[in-house]
Amino acid sequence: MKIIRRLLRPIIRRTLRRGEIASIAPFTADMTIEQAWNAHRDAPSIFAQHHLPSCDSCSVRFDERLEEAAAAYGIDLDGFLSKLNALRL
C-alpha cells in the first residue's frame, strides 16, 4: 500500500496544481463566489469579463452566492454560469 501511495502522490499533486479535479464539478448559482473563484484556475478571468475584477479582495465574496452577486451587480446569471462551465470542457 505504501508503494502505491508513493507512486500516486506526485500524480495527484500535479493534477491538483493544474486544477483538473476542481474543474470536474459544475458551476452552479448556489456556489459561493469563493468556491467558484477557486474551482478553476481560469475562473478569475471570467469574473473580470463580467466586471468583477476585484472579487479576489472583496470581503463579501466568501459568503455571497453567485446568484446573489449576479442580482446585486446586474449580471446575466445564465451567461455567467455558461462561461464558467465552459472552462470544464
PDB file with one MODEL, atoms N, CA, C and O in Angstrom:
MODEL        1
ATOM      1  N   MET A   1       0.815  -1.190   0.000  1.00  0.00           N
ATOM      2  CA  MET A   1       0.000   0.000   0.000  1.00  0.00           C
ATOM      3  C   MET A   1       0.864   1.262   0.000  1.00  0.00           C
ATOM      4  O   MET A   1       0.533   2.243  -0.665  1.00  0.00           O
ATOM      5  N   LYS A   2       1.965   1.234   0.743  1.00  0.00           N
ATOM      6  CA  LYS A   2       2.856   2.392   0.776  1.00  0.00           C
ATOM      7  C   LYS A   2       3.462   2.673  -0.590  1.00  0.00           C
ATOM      8  O   LYS A   2       3.663   3.826  -0.971  1.00  0.00           O
ATOM      9  N   ILE A   3       3.747   1.615  -1.312  1.00  0.00           N
ATOM     10  CA  ILE A   3       4.325   1.779  -2.649  1.00  0.00           C
ATOM     11  C   ILE A   3       3.322   2.467  -3.575  1.00  0.00           C
ATOM     12  O   ILE A   3       3.690   3.352  -4.347  1.00  0.00           O
ATOM     13  N   ILE A   4       2.070   2.064  -3.495  1.00  0.00           N
ATOM     14  CA  ILE A   4       1.036   2.677  -4.341  1.00  0.00           C
ATOM     15  C   ILE A   4       0.889   4.149  -3.998  1.00  0.00           C
ATOM     16  O   ILE A   4       0.823   4.995  -4.890  1.00  0.00           O
ATOM     17  N   ARG A   5       0.839   4.462  -2.696  1.00  0.00           N
ATOM     18  CA  ARG A   5       0.739   5.866  -2.282  1.00  0.00           C
ATOM     19  C   ARG A   5       1.929   6.669  -2.786  1.00  0.00           C
ATOM     20  O   ARG A   5       1.766   7.789  -3.270  1.00  0.00           O
ATOM     21  N   ARG A   6       3.117   6.103  -2.675  1.00  0.00           N
ATOM     22  CA  ARG A   6       4.325   6.802  -3.110  1.00  0.00           C
ATOM     23  C   ARG A   6       4.291   7.058  -4.619  1.00  0.00           C
ATOM     24  O   ARG A   6       4.762   8.099  -5.079  1.00  0.00           O
ATOM     25  N   LEU A   7       3.743   6.128  -5.382  1.00  0.00           N
ATOM     26  CA  LEU A   7       3.649   6.298  -6.824  1.00  0.00           C
ATOM     27  C   LEU A   7       2.560   7.307  -7.220  1.00  0.00           C
ATOM     28  O   LEU A   7       2.735   8.078  -8.164  1.00  0.00           O
ATOM     29  N   LEU A   8       1.458   7.292  -6.504  1.00  0.00           N
ATOM     30  CA  LEU A   8       0.338   8.162  -6.848  1.00  0.00           C
ATOM     31  C   LEU A   8       0.485   9.593  -6.337  1.00  0.00           C
ATOM     32  O   LEU A   8      -0.057  10.522  -6.938  1.00  0.00           O
ATOM     33  N   ARG A   9       1.199   9.778  -5.256  1.00  0.00           N
ATOM     34  CA  ARG A   9       1.314  11.111  -4.648  1.00  0.00           C
ATOM     35  C   ARG A   9       1.758  12.192  -5.635  1.00  0.00           C
ATOM     36  O   ARG A   9       1.103  13.234  -5.683  1.00  0.00           O
ATOM     37  N   PRO A  10       2.822  12.023  -6.426  1.00  0.00           N
ATOM     38  CA  PRO A  10       3.213  13.078  -7.361  1.00  0.00           C
ATOM     39  C   PRO A  10       2.179  13.320  -8.457  1.00  0.00           C
ATOM     40  O   PRO A  10       2.003  14.453  -8.907  1.00  0.00           O
ATOM     41  N   ILE A  11       1.507  12.279  -8.880  1.00  0.00           N
ATOM     42  CA  ILE A  11       0.474  12.435  -9.911  1.00  0.00           C
ATOM     43  C   ILE A  11      -0.688  13.257  -9.365  1.00  0.00           C
ATOM     44  O   ILE A  11      -1.183  14.161 -10.038  1.00  0.00           O
ATOM     45  N   ILE A  12      -1.114  12.950  -8.167  1.00  0.00           N
ATOM     46  CA  ILE A  12      -2.211  13.692  -7.541  1.00  0.00           C
ATOM     47  C   ILE A  12      -1.818  15.144  -7.314  1.00  0.00           C
ATOM     48  O   ILE A  12      -2.617  16.045  -7.569  1.00  0.00           O
ATOM     49  N   ARG A  13      -0.625  15.378  -6.847  1.00  0.00           N
ATOM     50  CA  ARG A  13      -0.179  16.763  -6.620  1.00  0.00           C
ATOM     51  C   ARG A  13      -0.155  17.565  -7.915  1.00  0.00           C
ATOM     52  O   ARG A  13      -0.601  18.712  -7.938  1.00  0.00           O
ATOM     53  N   ARG A  14       0.362  16.973  -8.996  1.00  0.00           N
ATOM     54  CA  ARG A  14       0.375  17.677 -10.294  1.00  0.00           C
ATOM     55  C   ARG A  14      -1.040  17.994 -10.757  1.00  0.00           C
ATOM     56  O   ARG A  14      -1.313  19.087 -11.253  1.00  0.00           O
ATOM     57  N   THR A  15      -1.923  17.040 -10.592  1.00  0.00           N
ATOM     58  CA  THR A  15      -3.307  17.218 -11.013  1.00  0.00           C
ATOM     59  C   THR A  15      -3.973  18.325 -10.214  1.00  0.00           C
ATOM     60  O   THR A  15      -4.672  19.161 -10.786  1.00  0.00           O
ATOM     61  N   LEU A  16      -3.772  18.346  -8.922  1.00  0.00           N
ATOM     62  CA  LEU A  16      -4.357  19.391  -8.082  1.00  0.00           C
ATOM     63  C   LEU A  16      -3.805  20.762  -8.436  1.00  0.00           C
ATOM     64  O   LEU A  16      -4.552  21.740  -8.450  1.00  0.00           O
ATOM     65  N   ARG A  17      -2.518  20.851  -8.722  1.00  0.00           N
ATOM     66  CA  ARG A  17      -1.919  22.126  -9.102  1.00  0.00           C
ATOM     67  C   ARG A  17      -2.521  22.673 -10.385  1.00  0.00           C
ATOM     68  O   ARG A  17      -2.672  23.885 -10.535  1.00  0.00           O
ATOM     69  N   ARG A  18      -2.860  21.803 -11.294  1.00  0.00           N
ATOM     70  CA  ARG A  18      -3.432  22.231 -12.576  1.00  0.00           C
ATOM     71  C   ARG A  18      -4.918  22.520 -12.465  1.00  0.00           C
ATOM     72  O   ARG A  18      -5.499  23.046 -13.415  1.00  0.00           O
ATOM     73  N   GLY A  19      -5.550  22.204 -11.363  1.00  0.00           N
ATOM     74  CA  GLY A  19      -6.967  22.480 -11.188  1.00  0.00           C
ATOM     75  C   GLY A  19      -7.884  21.502 -11.882  1.00  0.00           C
ATOM     76  O   GLY A  19      -9.069  21.789 -12.054  1.00  0.00           O
ATOM     77  N   GLU A  20      -7.374  20.355 -12.286  1.00  0.00           N
ATOM     78  CA  GLU A  20      -8.189  19.421 -13.052  1.00  0.00           C
ATOM     79  C   GLU A  20      -9.269  18.754 -12.220  1.00  0.00           C
ATOM     80  O   GLU A  20     -10.367  18.516 -12.724  1.00  0.00           O
ATOM     81  N   ILE A  21      -8.992  18.451 -10.976  1.00  0.00           N
ATOM     82  CA  ILE A  21     -10.008  17.817 -10.146  1.00  0.00           C
ATOM     83  C   ILE A  21     -11.090  18.816  -9.786  1.00  0.00           C
ATOM     84  O   ILE A  21     -12.275  18.487  -9.835  1.00  0.00           O
ATOM     85  N   ALA A  22     -10.703  20.024  -9.428  1.00  0.00           N
ATOM     86  CA  ALA A  22     -11.675  21.042  -9.045  1.00  0.00           C
ATOM     87  C   ALA A  22     -12.581  21.410 -10.213  1.00  0.00           C
ATOM     88  O   ALA A  22     -13.729  21.804 -10.007  1.00  0.00           O
ATOM     89  N   SER A  23     -12.080  21.287 -11.425  1.00  0.00           N
ATOM     90  CA  SER A  23     -12.879  21.718 -12.569  1.00  0.00           C
ATOM     91  C   SER A  23     -13.903  20.676 -13.014  1.00  0.00           C
ATOM     92  O   SER A  23     -14.650  20.922 -13.962  1.00  0.00           O
ATOM     93  N   ILE A  24     -13.955  19.529 -12.358  1.00  0.00           N
ATOM     94  CA  ILE A  24     -14.902  18.493 -12.731  1.00  0.00           C
ATOM     95  C   ILE A  24     -16.326  18.887 -12.322  1.00  0.00           C
ATOM     96  O   ILE A  24     -17.263  18.692 -13.096  1.00  0.00           O
ATOM     97  N   ALA A  25     -16.495  19.431 -11.134  1.00  0.00           N
ATOM     98  CA  ALA A  25     -17.819  19.808 -10.646  1.00  0.00           C
ATOM     99  C   ALA A  25     -18.337  21.017 -11.416  1.00  0.00           C
ATOM    100  O   ALA A  25     -17.580  21.944 -11.703  1.00  0.00           O
ATOM    101  N   PRO A  26     -19.625  21.009 -11.751  1.00  0.00           N
ATOM    102  CA  PRO A  26     -20.177  22.155 -12.489  1.00  0.00           C
ATOM    103  C   PRO A  26     -20.320  23.384 -11.600  1.00  0.00           C
ATOM    104  O   PRO A  26     -20.479  23.275 -10.384  1.00  0.00           O
ATOM    105  N   PHE A  27     -20.261  24.541 -12.222  1.00  0.00           N
ATOM    106  CA  PHE A  27     -20.521  25.794 -11.527  1.00  0.00           C
ATOM    107  C   PHE A  27     -22.038  25.941 -11.424  1.00  0.00           C
ATOM    108  O   PHE A  27     -22.748  25.744 -12.410  1.00  0.00           O
ATOM    109  N   THR A  28     -22.532  26.283 -10.252  1.00  0.00           N
ATOM    110  CA  THR A  28     -23.967  26.436 -10.046  1.00  0.00           C
ATOM    111  C   THR A  28     -24.253  27.775  -9.370  1.00  0.00           C
ATOM    112  O   THR A  28     -23.367  28.381  -8.769  1.00  0.00           O
ATOM    113  N   ALA A  29     -25.494  28.224  -9.476  1.00  0.00           N
ATOM    114  CA  ALA A  29     -25.906  29.511  -8.924  1.00  0.00           C
ATOM    115  C   ALA A  29     -25.777  29.553  -7.407  1.00  0.00           C
ATOM    116  O   ALA A  29     -25.605  30.629  -6.833  1.00  0.00           O
ATOM    117  N   ASP A  30     -25.857  28.399  -6.750  1.00  0.00           N
ATOM    118  CA  ASP A  30     -25.785  28.410  -5.288  1.00  0.00           C
ATOM    119  C   ASP A  30     -24.361  28.270  -4.741  1.00  0.00           C
ATOM    120  O   ASP A  30     -24.170  28.206  -3.527  1.00  0.00           O
ATOM    121  N   MET A  31     -23.365  28.222  -5.627  1.00  0.00           N
ATOM    122  CA  MET A  31     -21.964  28.228  -5.184  1.00  0.00           C
ATOM    123  C   MET A  31     -21.633  29.602  -4.632  1.00  0.00           C
ATOM    124  O   MET A  31     -22.174  30.610  -5.085  1.00  0.00           O
ATOM    125  N   THR A  32     -20.746  29.638  -3.657  1.00  0.00           N
ATOM    126  CA  THR A  32     -20.273  30.936  -3.198  1.00  0.00           C
ATOM    127  C   THR A  32     -19.252  31.456  -4.211  1.00  0.00           C
ATOM    128  O   THR A  32     -18.687  30.699  -5.000  1.00  0.00           O
ATOM    129  N   ILE A  33     -19.038  32.742  -4.164  1.00  0.00           N
ATOM    130  CA  ILE A  33     -18.033  33.334  -5.047  1.00  0.00           C
ATOM    131  C   ILE A  33     -16.674  32.714  -4.761  1.00  0.00           C
ATOM    132  O   ILE A  33     -15.896  32.460  -5.680  1.00  0.00           O
ATOM    133  N   GLU A  34     -16.394  32.476  -3.506  1.00  0.00           N
ATOM    134  CA  GLU A  34     -15.119  31.848  -3.114  1.00  0.00           C
ATOM    135  C   GLU A  34     -14.954  30.481  -3.775  1.00  0.00           C
ATOM    136  O   GLU A  34     -13.895  30.178  -4.325  1.00  0.00           O
ATOM    137  N   GLN A  35     -15.987  29.667  -3.721  1.00  0.00           N
ATOM    138  CA  GLN A  35     -15.918  28.332  -4.329  1.00  0.00           C
ATOM    139  C   GLN A  35     -15.699  28.430  -5.831  1.00  0.00           C
ATOM    140  O   GLN A  35     -14.863  27.719  -6.388  1.00  0.00           O
ATOM    141  N   ALA A  36     -16.439  29.300  -6.480  1.00  0.00           N
ATOM    142  CA  ALA A  36     -16.314  29.450  -7.932  1.00  0.00           C
ATOM    143  C   ALA A  36     -14.953  30.007  -8.317  1.00  0.00           C
ATOM    144  O   ALA A  36     -14.341  29.551  -9.283  1.00  0.00           O
ATOM    145  N   TRP A  37     -14.479  30.996  -7.563  1.00  0.00           N
ATOM    146  CA  TRP A  37     -13.196  31.643  -7.842  1.00  0.00           C
ATOM    147  C   TRP A  37     -12.067  30.616  -7.814  1.00  0.00           C
ATOM    148  O   TRP A  37     -11.149  30.666  -8.632  1.00  0.00           O
ATOM    149  N   ASN A  38     -12.146  29.684  -6.863  1.00  0.00           N
ATOM    150  CA  ASN A  38     -11.075  28.702  -6.683  1.00  0.00           C
ATOM    151  C   ASN A  38     -11.312  27.383  -7.395  1.00  0.00           C
ATOM    152  O   ASN A  38     -10.443  26.511  -7.360  1.00  0.00           O
ATOM    153  N   ALA A  39     -12.463  27.204  -8.044  1.00  0.00           N
ATOM    154  CA  ALA A  39     -12.788  25.923  -8.675  1.00  0.00           C
ATOM    155  C   ALA A  39     -11.989  25.664  -9.949  1.00  0.00           C
ATOM    156  O   ALA A  39     -11.806  24.512 -10.343  1.00  0.00           O
ATOM    157  N   HIS A  40     -11.519  26.715 -10.586  1.00  0.00           N
ATOM    158  CA  HIS A  40     -10.758  26.550 -11.824  1.00  0.00           C
ATOM    159  C   HIS A  40      -9.781  27.709 -11.935  1.00  0.00           C
ATOM    160  O   HIS A  40     -10.117  28.842 -11.589  1.00  0.00           O
ATOM    161  N   ARG A  41      -8.599  27.437 -12.406  1.00  0.00           N
ATOM    162  CA  ARG A  41      -7.571  28.490 -12.461  1.00  0.00           C
ATOM    163  C   ARG A  41      -7.946  29.648 -13.387  1.00  0.00           C
ATOM    164  O   ARG A  41      -7.420  30.750 -13.229  1.00  0.00           O
ATOM    165  N   ASP A  42      -8.843  29.421 -14.347  1.00  0.00           N
ATOM    166  CA  ASP A  42      -9.251  30.484 -15.266  1.00  0.00           C
ATOM    167  C   ASP A  42     -10.549  31.179 -14.855  1.00  0.00           C
ATOM    168  O   ASP A  42     -10.999  32.097 -15.541  1.00  0.00           O
ATOM    169  N   ALA A  43     -11.151  30.756 -13.752  1.00  0.00           N
ATOM    170  CA  ALA A  43     -12.401  31.388 -13.296  1.00  0.00           C
ATOM    171  C   ALA A  43     -12.232  32.888 -13.034  1.00  0.00           C
ATOM    172  O   ALA A  43     -13.129  33.653 -13.388  1.00  0.00           O
ATOM    173  N   PRO A  44     -11.131  33.347 -12.435  1.00  0.00           N
ATOM    174  CA  PRO A  44     -10.989  34.796 -12.223  1.00  0.00           C
ATOM    175  C   PRO A  44     -11.087  35.617 -13.507  1.00  0.00           C
ATOM    176  O   PRO A  44     -11.543  36.759 -13.473  1.00  0.00           O
ATOM    177  N   SER A  45     -10.664  35.050 -14.638  1.00  0.00           N
ATOM    178  CA  SER A  45     -10.771  35.798 -15.897  1.00  0.00           C
ATOM    179  C   SER A  45     -12.230  35.952 -16.324  1.00  0.00           C
ATOM    180  O   SER A  45     -12.590  36.960 -16.932  1.00  0.00           O
ATOM    181  N   ILE A  46     -13.066  34.973 -16.015  1.00  0.00           N
ATOM    182  CA  ILE A  46     -14.499  35.077 -16.321  1.00  0.00           C
ATOM    183  C   ILE A  46     -15.128  36.145 -15.428  1.00  0.00           C
ATOM    184  O   ILE A  46     -15.977  36.914 -15.878  1.00  0.00           O
ATOM    185  N   PHE A  47     -14.710  36.187 -14.167  1.00  0.00           N
ATOM    186  CA  PHE A  47     -15.193  37.235 -13.266  1.00  0.00           C
ATOM    187  C   PHE A  47     -14.823  38.609 -13.824  1.00  0.00           C
ATOM    188  O   PHE A  47     -15.637  39.533 -13.794  1.00  0.00           O
ATOM    189  N   ALA A  48     -13.617  38.743 -14.325  1.00  0.00           N
ATOM    190  CA  ALA A  48     -13.159  40.020 -14.882  1.00  0.00           C
ATOM    191  C   ALA A  48     -13.973  40.404 -16.115  1.00  0.00           C
ATOM    192  O   ALA A  48     -14.274  41.581 -16.311  1.00  0.00           O
ATOM    193  N   GLN A  49     -14.333  39.429 -16.945  1.00  0.00           N
ATOM    194  CA  GLN A  49     -15.145  39.697 -18.129  1.00  0.00           C
ATOM    195  C   GLN A  49     -16.518  40.250 -17.756  1.00  0.00           C
ATOM    196  O   GLN A  49     -17.144  40.966 -18.537  1.00  0.00           O
ATOM    197  N   HIS A  50     -16.972  39.910 -16.563  1.00  0.00           N
ATOM    198  CA  HIS A  50     -18.265  40.385 -16.084  1.00  0.00           C
ATOM    199  C   HIS A  50     -18.100  41.560 -15.119  1.00  0.00           C
ATOM    200  O   HIS A  50     -18.975  41.846 -14.301  1.00  0.00           O
ATOM    201  N   HIS A  51     -16.961  42.226 -15.238  1.00  0.00           N
ATOM    202  CA  HIS A  51     -16.658  43.428 -14.450  1.00  0.00           C
ATOM    203  C   HIS A  51     -16.646  43.167 -12.954  1.00  0.00           C
ATOM    204  O   HIS A  51     -17.110  43.983 -12.159  1.00  0.00           O
ATOM    205  N   LEU A  52     -16.113  42.028 -12.594  1.00  0.00           N
ATOM    206  CA  LEU A  52     -15.917  41.700 -11.192  1.00  0.00           C
ATOM    207  C   LEU A  52     -14.428  41.438 -10.928  1.00  0.00           C
ATOM    208  O   LEU A  52     -14.072  40.414 -10.344  1.00  0.00           O
ATOM    209  N   PRO A  53     -13.565  42.358 -11.357  1.00  0.00           N
ATOM    210  CA  PRO A  53     -12.129  42.091 -11.212  1.00  0.00           C
ATOM    211  C   PRO A  53     -11.612  42.166  -9.791  1.00  0.00           C
ATOM    212  O   PRO A  53     -10.538  41.641  -9.499  1.00  0.00           O
ATOM    213  N   SER A  54     -12.348  42.804  -8.907  1.00  0.00           N
ATOM    214  CA  SER A  54     -11.817  42.949  -7.551  1.00  0.00           C
ATOM    215  C   SER A  54     -12.390  41.911  -6.595  1.00  0.00           C
ATOM    216  O   SER A  54     -12.268  42.062  -5.380  1.00  0.00           O
ATOM    217  N   CYS A  55     -13.012  40.861  -7.122  1.00  0.00           N
ATOM    218  CA  CYS A  55     -13.574  39.839  -6.250  1.00  0.00           C
ATOM    219  C   CYS A  55     -12.508  39.127  -5.421  1.00  0.00           C
ATOM    220  O   CYS A  55     -12.808  38.565  -4.367  1.00  0.00           O
ATOM    221  N   ASP A  56     -11.270  39.151  -5.895  1.00  0.00           N
ATOM    222  CA  ASP A  56     -10.223  38.489  -5.123  1.00  0.00           C
ATOM    223  C   ASP A  56      -9.902  39.214  -3.829  1.00  0.00           C
ATOM    224  O   ASP A  56      -9.281  38.633  -2.939  1.00  0.00           O
ATOM    225  N   SER A  57     -10.314  40.483  -3.701  1.00  0.00           N
ATOM    226  CA  SER A  57     -10.046  41.219  -2.470  1.00  0.00           C
ATOM    227  C   SER A  57     -11.327  41.643  -1.754  1.00  0.00           C
ATOM    228  O   SER A  57     -11.270  42.329  -0.734  1.00  0.00           O
ATOM    229  N   CYS A  58     -12.472  41.241  -2.280  1.00  0.00           N
ATOM    230  CA  CYS A  58     -13.761  41.624  -1.702  1.00  0.00           C
ATOM    231  C   CYS A  58     -14.033  40.802  -0.444  1.00  0.00           C
ATOM    232  O   CYS A  58     -13.899  39.578  -0.454  1.00  0.00           O
ATOM    233  N   SER A  59     -14.410  41.474   0.623  1.00  0.00           N
ATOM    234  CA  SER A  59     -14.663  40.752   1.873  1.00  0.00           C
ATOM    235  C   SER A  59     -15.983  39.991   1.840  1.00  0.00           C
ATOM    236  O   SER A  59     -16.175  39.066   2.630  1.00  0.00           O
ATOM    237  N   VAL A  60     -16.896  40.360   0.946  1.00  0.00           N
ATOM    238  CA  VAL A  60     -18.195  39.705   0.871  1.00  0.00           C
ATOM    239  C   VAL A  60     -18.103  38.373   0.129  1.00  0.00           C
ATOM    240  O   VAL A  60     -18.944  37.499   0.340  1.00  0.00           O
ATOM    241  N   ARG A  61     -17.133  38.203  -0.708  1.00  0.00           N
ATOM    242  CA  ARG A  61     -17.081  37.061  -1.610  1.00  0.00           C
ATOM    243  C   ARG A  61     -17.091  35.711  -0.925  1.00  0.00           C
ATOM    244  O   ARG A  61     -17.468  34.718  -1.547  1.00  0.00           O
ATOM    245  N   PHE A  62     -16.698  35.639   0.305  1.00  0.00           N
ATOM    246  CA  PHE A  62     -16.645  34.353   0.981  1.00  0.00           C
ATOM    247  C   PHE A  62     -18.043  33.787   1.233  1.00  0.00           C
ATOM    248  O   PHE A  62     -18.228  32.570   1.253  1.00  0.00           O
ATOM    249  N   ASP A  63     -19.011  34.658   1.422  1.00  0.00           N
ATOM    250  CA  ASP A  63     -20.360  34.215   1.759  1.00  0.00           C
ATOM    251  C   ASP A  63     -21.358  34.368   0.621  1.00  0.00           C
ATOM    252  O   ASP A  63     -22.333  33.619   0.554  1.00  0.00           O
ATOM    253  N   GLU A  64     -21.140  35.298  -0.251  1.00  0.00           N
ATOM    254  CA  GLU A  64     -22.121  35.617  -1.275  1.00  0.00           C
ATOM    255  C   GLU A  64     -22.179  34.522  -2.334  1.00  0.00           C
ATOM    256  O   GLU A  64     -21.147  34.063  -2.824  1.00  0.00           O
ATOM    257  N   ARG A  65     -23.399  34.107  -2.682  1.00  0.00           N
ATOM    258  CA  ARG A  65     -23.580  33.101  -3.722  1.00  0.00           C
ATOM    259  C   ARG A  65     -23.550  33.785  -5.082  1.00  0.00           C
ATOM    260  O   ARG A  65     -23.769  34.992  -5.186  1.00  0.00           O
ATOM    261  N   LEU A  66     -23.279  33.006  -6.119  1.00  0.00           N
ATOM    262  CA  LEU A  66     -23.209  33.567  -7.466  1.00  0.00           C
ATOM    263  C   LEU A  66     -24.530  34.219  -7.862  1.00  0.00           C
ATOM    264  O   LEU A  66     -24.534  35.272  -8.500  1.00  0.00           O
ATOM    265  N   GLU A  67     -25.641  33.608  -7.493  1.00  0.00           N
ATOM    266  CA  GLU A  67     -26.933  34.198  -7.843  1.00  0.00           C
ATOM    267  C   GLU A  67     -27.153  35.527  -7.128  1.00  0.00           C
ATOM    268  O   GLU A  67     -27.775  36.427  -7.693  1.00  0.00           O
ATOM    269  N   GLU A  68     -26.660  35.670  -5.906  1.00  0.00           N
ATOM    270  CA  GLU A  68     -26.776  36.929  -5.177  1.00  0.00           C
ATOM    271  C   GLU A  68     -25.903  38.004  -5.817  1.00  0.00           C
ATOM    272  O   GLU A  68     -26.324  39.152  -5.962  1.00  0.00           O
ATOM    273  N   ALA A  69     -24.700  37.627  -6.193  1.00  0.00           N
ATOM    274  CA  ALA A  69     -23.789  38.586  -6.834  1.00  0.00           C
ATOM    275  C   ALA A  69     -24.349  39.033  -8.177  1.00  0.00           C
ATOM    276  O   ALA A  69     -24.279  40.213  -8.520  1.00  0.00           O
ATOM    277  N   ALA A  70     -24.906  38.092  -8.940  1.00  0.00           N
ATOM    278  CA  ALA A  70     -25.474  38.429 -10.246  1.00  0.00           C
ATOM    279  C   ALA A  70     -26.635  39.410 -10.087  1.00  0.00           C
ATOM    280  O   ALA A  70     -26.748  40.373 -10.846  1.00  0.00           O
ATOM    281  N   ALA A  71     -27.488  39.165  -9.107  1.00  0.00           N
ATOM    282  CA  ALA A  71     -28.621  40.069  -8.865  1.00  0.00           C
ATOM    283  C   ALA A  71     -28.138  41.436  -8.394  1.00  0.00           C
ATOM    284  O   ALA A  71     -28.665  42.461  -8.826  1.00  0.00           O
ATOM    285  N   ALA A  72     -27.150  41.460  -7.520  1.00  0.00           N
ATOM    286  CA  ALA A  72     -26.662  42.716  -6.957  1.00  0.00           C
ATOM    287  C   ALA A  72     -25.935  43.576  -7.990  1.00  0.00           C
ATOM    288  O   ALA A  72     -26.006  44.804  -7.937  1.00  0.00           O
ATOM    289  N   TYR A  73     -25.238  42.935  -8.926  1.00  0.00           N
ATOM    290  CA  TYR A  73     -24.425  43.675  -9.884  1.00  0.00           C
ATOM    291  C   TYR A  73     -25.003  43.689 -11.298  1.00  0.00           C
ATOM    292  O   TYR A  73     -24.343  44.135 -12.237  1.00  0.00           O
ATOM    293  N   GLY A  74     -26.240  43.196 -11.450  1.00  0.00           N
ATOM    294  CA  GLY A  74     -26.898  43.238 -12.749  1.00  0.00           C
ATOM    295  C   GLY A  74     -26.241  42.370 -13.807  1.00  0.00           C
ATOM    296  O   GLY A  74     -26.164  42.760 -14.973  1.00  0.00           O
ATOM    297  N   ILE A  75     -25.770  41.206 -13.413  1.00  0.00           N
ATOM    298  CA  ILE A  75     -25.084  40.283 -14.328  1.00  0.00           C
ATOM    299  C   ILE A  75     -26.070  39.214 -14.779  1.00  0.00           C
ATOM    300  O   ILE A  75     -26.862  38.713 -13.980  1.00  0.00           O
ATOM    301  N   ASP A  76     -26.020  38.867 -16.053  1.00  0.00           N
ATOM    302  CA  ASP A  76     -26.832  37.785 -16.588  1.00  0.00           C
ATOM    303  C   ASP A  76     -26.295  36.473 -16.014  1.00  0.00           C
ATOM    304  O   ASP A  76     -25.242  35.990 -16.430  1.00  0.00           O
ATOM    305  N   LEU A  77     -27.028  35.904 -15.058  1.00  0.00           N
ATOM    306  CA  LEU A  77     -26.564  34.711 -14.351  1.00  0.00           C
ATOM    307  C   LEU A  77     -26.362  33.527 -15.287  1.00  0.00           C
ATOM    308  O   LEU A  77     -25.363  32.816 -15.178  1.00  0.00           O
ATOM    309  N   ASP A  78     -27.297  33.308 -16.202  1.00  0.00           N
ATOM    310  CA  ASP A  78     -27.167  32.171 -17.121  1.00  0.00           C
ATOM    311  C   ASP A  78     -25.927  32.293 -18.008  1.00  0.00           C
ATOM    312  O   ASP A  78     -25.215  31.312 -18.226  1.00  0.00           O
ATOM    313  N   GLY A  79     -25.673  33.490 -18.512  1.00  0.00           N
ATOM    314  CA  GLY A  79     -24.482  33.708 -19.335  1.00  0.00           C
ATOM    315  C   GLY A  79     -23.200  33.546 -18.544  1.00  0.00           C
ATOM    316  O   GLY A  79     -22.222  32.979 -19.030  1.00  0.00           O
ATOM    317  N   PHE A  80     -23.216  34.051 -17.319  1.00  0.00           N
ATOM    318  CA  PHE A  80     -22.063  33.947 -16.427  1.00  0.00           C
ATOM    319  C   PHE A  80     -21.757  32.482 -16.135  1.00  0.00           C
ATOM    320  O   PHE A  80     -20.607  32.052 -16.231  1.00  0.00           O
ATOM    321  N   LEU A  81     -22.792  31.716 -15.776  1.00  0.00           N
ATOM    322  CA  LEU A  81     -22.599  30.292 -15.472  1.00  0.00           C
ATOM    323  C   LEU A  81     -22.181  29.516 -16.725  1.00  0.00           C
ATOM    324  O   LEU A  81     -21.378  28.587 -16.636  1.00  0.00           O
ATOM    325  N   SER A  82     -22.711  29.884 -17.871  1.00  0.00           N
ATOM    326  CA  SER A  82     -22.317  29.210 -19.118  1.00  0.00           C
ATOM    327  C   SER A  82     -20.830  29.372 -19.390  1.00  0.00           C
ATOM    328  O   SER A  82     -20.146  28.419 -19.763  1.00  0.00           O
ATOM    329  N   LYS A  83     -20.342  30.587 -19.200  1.00  0.00           N
ATOM    330  CA  LYS A  83     -18.914  30.831 -19.436  1.00  0.00           C
ATOM    331  C   LYS A  83     -18.060  30.095 -18.415  1.00  0.00           C
ATOM    332  O   LYS A  83     -17.017  29.540 -18.762  1.00  0.00           O
ATOM    333  N   LEU A  84     -18.494  30.087 -17.161  1.00  0.00           N
ATOM    334  CA  LEU A  84     -17.747  29.365 -16.136  1.00  0.00           C
ATOM    335  C   LEU A  84     -17.739  27.864 -16.438  1.00  0.00           C
ATOM    336  O   LEU A  84     -16.697  27.216 -16.343  1.00  0.00           O
ATOM    337  N   ASN A  85     -18.889  27.319 -16.798  1.00  0.00           N
ATOM    338  CA  ASN A  85     -18.969  25.886 -17.083  1.00  0.00           C
ATOM    339  C   ASN A  85     -18.235  25.498 -18.361  1.00  0.00           C
ATOM    340  O   ASN A  85     -17.839  24.342 -18.517  1.00  0.00           O
ATOM    341  N   ALA A  86     -18.049  26.435 -19.268  1.00  0.00           N
ATOM    342  CA  ALA A  86     -17.267  26.155 -20.481  1.00  0.00           C
ATOM    343  C   ALA A  86     -15.802  25.882 -20.130  1.00  0.00           C
ATOM    344  O   ALA A  86     -15.089  25.245 -20.905  1.00  0.00           O
ATOM    345  N   LEU A  87     -15.356  26.355 -18.980  1.00  0.00           N
ATOM    346  CA  LEU A  87     -13.978  26.093 -18.538  1.00  0.00           C
ATOM    347  C   LEU A  87     -13.752  24.615 -18.282  1.00  0.00           C
ATOM    348  O   LEU A  87     -12.622  24.135 -18.371  1.00  0.00           O
ATOM    349  N   ARG A  88     -14.798  23.900 -17.970  1.00  0.00           N
ATOM    350  CA  ARG A  88     -14.687  22.480 -17.636  1.00  0.00           C
ATOM    351  C   ARG A  88     -14.508  21.611 -18.868  1.00  0.00           C
ATOM    352  O   ARG A  88     -14.133  20.445 -18.745  1.00  0.00           O
ATOM    353  N   LEU A  89     -14.762  22.139 -20.033  1.00  0.00           N
ATOM    354  CA  LEU A  89     -14.689  21.328 -21.264  1.00  0.00           C
ATOM    355  C   LEU A  89     -13.275  21.140 -21.740  1.00  0.00           C
ATOM    356  O   LEU A  89     -13.049  20.484 -22.757  1.00  0.00           O
TER     357      LEU A  89
ENDMDL
END
